[in-house]
Amino acid sequence: MVGDKLEDMQAAAAANVGTKVLVRTGKPVTAEAENAADWVLNSLADLPSSDKKAAKISVMDKR
């Protein structure tokens, strides 16, 4: 699961998603959100290209 806020990481945990990736999208990220994530990236571009091809990635945006 890829998200940009604590609530995304919590939703992933509630759904028993295996890997939670928090992406900093130019807005402040809390320490709590970072601690809830398995990985913290500065950009979606930082995802390894093999993961983009091999895995189905859910991206939750802020709407």
C-alpha positions in Angstrom: 0.0 0.0 0.0 1.3 3.4 -0.9 -0.1 6.5 0.8 0.9 10.0 1.9 -0.6 10.3 5.5 -1.0 8.4 8.7 -4.6 7.5 7.9 -3.4 5.6 4.8 -0.9 3.6 6.9 -3.6 2.8 9.4 -6.0 1.7 6.7 -3.3 -0.6 5.3 -2.7 -2.1 8.7 -6.4 -2.6 9.2 -6.6 -4.4 5.9 -3.6 -6.5 6.7 -1.6 -5.2 3.8 1.9 -6.6 3.7 4.0 -3.6 3.0 3.1 0.0 3.9 4.9 2.8 2.0 4.6 6.4 3.1 5.4 9.0 0.4 6.3 12.5 1.2 4.4 14.5 -1.3 5.7 18.0 -0.4 3.6 18.3 2.7 4.7 17.6 6.3 4.8 14.0 7.4 4.4 13.2 11.1 6.7 11.0 13.1 3.7 8.8 13.9 3.0 8.3 10.2 6.7 7.4 9.6 6.6 4.9 12.4 3.5 3.3 11.0 5.1 2.8 7.6 7.5 0.0 6.5 9.2 2.4 4.1 9.3 6.2 3.8 10.1 7.7 0.4 10.4 11.3 -0.8 8.7 10.6 -4.1 6.8 7.8 -6.0 9.7 8.0 -8.4 11.8 6.5 -5.6 9.9 3.2 -5.8 12.1 0.5 -7.5 11.1 0.0 -11.1 10.9 -3.8 -10.5 8.2 -3.2 -7.8 6.2 -1.1 -10.2 6.1 -3.9 -12.7 5.8 -6.9 -10.4 3.4 -5.7 -7.8 0.0 -4.2 -7.9 0.4 -0.9 -5.9 -2.6 1.0 -4.5 -2.0 4.7 -4.4 -4.3 6.7 -2.1 -4.3 10.4 -2.9 -5.6 13.3 -0.9 -9.1 14.2 -2.1 
